[in-house]
Amino acid sequence: MLHRIQARPTAQMPTSRRGFLKLMAGTGAGLTLALNTSVQASTASASLNSDGSFEPNAFIRINPDNTIAVVVKHLEMGQGAFVGLTTLIAEELDADWQQIRPEHAPADSRYNNTFWGMQGVGGSSGLANSFNQLRIAGATARAMLVAAAAQQWQVAVRDISVKQSVISHQASGRNATFGELASAAAQQKIPPADSLTLKNPADFTLIGNAKVRRNDAGKTNGTALFTQDIQLPGMRVAMVAHPPRFGATVASVDDSKARALSGVIDVVQIPSGVAVIGKDTWSAKQGRDALVIRWDNSKAFRGSSRQMLDDYHQRVQQPGTTARNDGDTVSALNTASKVIEATFEFPYLAHAAMEPMNCVVQVTETGCEIWNGAQIQTLDQGAVAAILGIKPAQVKINTLFAGGSFGRRANPASDYIVEATQVARSQPGIPVKLIWTREDDTRAGYYRPAYVHKIRAALDDNGMPLAWQQRIAGQSIIQDTAFESAMVKNGIDSTSVEGASTLAYQVPNLQVELHTVKQPVPVQWLRSVGHTHTGFSTEVFIDQLAKAAGKDPVDYRMALLTEHPRHQGVLRLATEKASWGSPLPAGRFRGVAVHESFHSYVAQVAEIAMHDDGTFSVEKVTCAVDCGIAVNPDVIRAQMEGGIGYGLSPALMSEITLEDGQIVQSNFHDYQVLRINQMPAIDVHIVPSAEAPTGVGEPGTPPIAPAVANALAAATGEWQTTLPLKGARL
């Protein structure tokens, strides 16, 4: 059921929940599923707890001491969920920000992602799916507190004001804090959502306020709880020896040396390998190192990533499955007098989160309890329940902070959680902490797939594109997952072609085709999903077309984006702030890129320095972002900066390769990622907007690699079309 939400109208902002949902229903890329339109489910009942705290709904708990617990339904993994989502509630509640205390939600359907119909976050959907839901939750609590005050003071509701967690009646001089009214508010009826009036953006005091700061003290003083911090009575630690090749299995294992070690408690064979359970981490690792395992490679993958990519190069020479087909691209290409062509190559990528995968699991007679940085709780509950033969409701998940994820903890197979459960099942009643080393994490699979793109374009007499044909070859991250029915249509995995099939440039004849290839290497989404490769290929290729046309790359883009003013807006802002076209010092060069992902628009200008030894370094990035209403400008800037840093790693240095079926890389010495001393200066500019907010966790990543490649081409006269780029100073 849809409920009308009143709001004082403002320019360009949806004034009803229906309008907001219509705008947001297409929030795609990555993990979008069916839209759950129920917001009343989380505000169905209020309660007064035994400690005197007032819970008007699933998201808020107002305590007698005036602190306000805000239950955050999405994992905080560094992207700002705790500050962004609590801001929405605090704004409509008119709460004192200093009294807000965020905490992770338990695994519970009341906290479902309203875009997916399950609990979890990804696809930069956290703020977007919560925007109205949490504002309604805050407005509901406020209305009940005001009603309680009006009843106690025998005054009209309209004569009561709320500010900084204090409720006041000016005429009588009465006032009360939220905590003082908590008990009385719990006795009030919950107002229907369509009776609430949400704030006009002009009246926001917290949303859009750059002074609203994140409360990350726990991460600096050690009080924040990550999985590695969990210590439970009698807890044991497990490490697993995994096969060196995908598809290999255990042929035999000699665990006698491991069992002889004093700290080793048990050795257990599980489907993913051999687990050593110790009294502590060191004992488990020593025991694992002492195992003598013979692996059965009869069904293992023995190929190389080079062989895979060579195969992809052959595939893109032929037509694939059609993802988009406007006009008659083939005829336009066959009859054109000028055709430009380029082929792009992308390696496998690891997520390389600072915190490797880990999980604590305790299996008992009545169910299972888990402690970890859970990103999609519903999938994890279901996977664990299936292994143990219990109901998902019997799987309790305690969501903790996560030291990064970039999509890895949203694993569709719940791989490391399943592994931890299988180990813990062998130790009934005893909590077991599974720990992966960096080497385990790097070699475990579930990478961003490798891809090859081939693009051909026909130009008219003015150098403008008449036709664009793009063929993509690579693995699907959606096939054989819970998301397949929603996200694979007519043989097309939407995440493989997003950014190409949705190309914004005005080309009358546009054809995008896909070759989906089955490979034994496990893959999944990585920060910005398909846009990690389509953003690079399309933005580098458009620069090549601009050069062939003899036109400035910014002017060329602007001419092709007349139907996309938000693309133009960020492109204009970024290039103005970067002083595009002005002279640069000797040895400095600029490149530009603009891309839309997750309904947010980002343009970036990269400035590089060429060095005497032929290497280059990225010195400065100017970024403009249009993400609708800027709920927290500081978080937006931080996410753009982080996204740029994350995108520079695969642009300059990161790649996963295979030889004889084995992953070559193992740790940060050979899977290179950007270091702090390599980070460029970054200047972020936010486009003022009254549009509904969209995501910022991922959209900052796609434009940076093409912007750098285009700057490098400006310096050398040639475009590199294989990542990582050659010549970066590391």
Secondary structure, 3 states (H helix, E strand, C coil): CCCCCEECCCCCCCCCHHHHHHHHCCCCCCCCCCCCCCCHHHHCCCEECCCCCEEEECCEEECCCCCEEEEECCCCCCCCHHHHHHHHHHHHHCCCHHHEEEEECCCCHHHCECCCCECCCCCCCHHHHHHHHHHHHHHHHHHHHHHHHHHHHCCCHHHEEEECCEEEECCCCEEEEHHHHHHHHCCCCCCCHHHCEECCHHHCCCCCCCCCCCCCHHHHHCCCCEHHHCCCCCCEEEEEECCCCCCCEEEEEECHHHHCCCCEEEEEEECCEEEEEECCHHHHHHHHHHCEEEEECCCCCCCCHHHHHHHHHHHCCCCCEEEEEECCHHHHHHHCCCEEEEEEEECEECCCCCCCCEEEEEECCCCEEEEECCCCHHHHHHHHHHHHCCCHHHEEEEECECCCCCCCCCCCCCHHHHHHHHHHHCCCCCCEEEECCHHHHHHCCCEECCEEEEEEEEECCCCCEEEEEEEEEECCCCCCCCCHHHHEECCEEHHHHCCCCCCCCCCCEEEEEEEECCCCCCECCCCCCCHHHHHHHHHHHHHHHHHHHCCCHHHHHHHHCCCCHHHHHHHHHHHHHCCCCCCCCCCEEEEEEEEEECCEEEEEEEEEEECCCCCEEEEEEEEEEECCCCCCHHHHHHHHHHHHHHHHHHHHCCCECEECCEECCCCCCCCCCCCHHHCCEEEEEECCCCCCCCCCCCCCCCCHHHHHHHHHHHHHCCCCCECCCCCECC
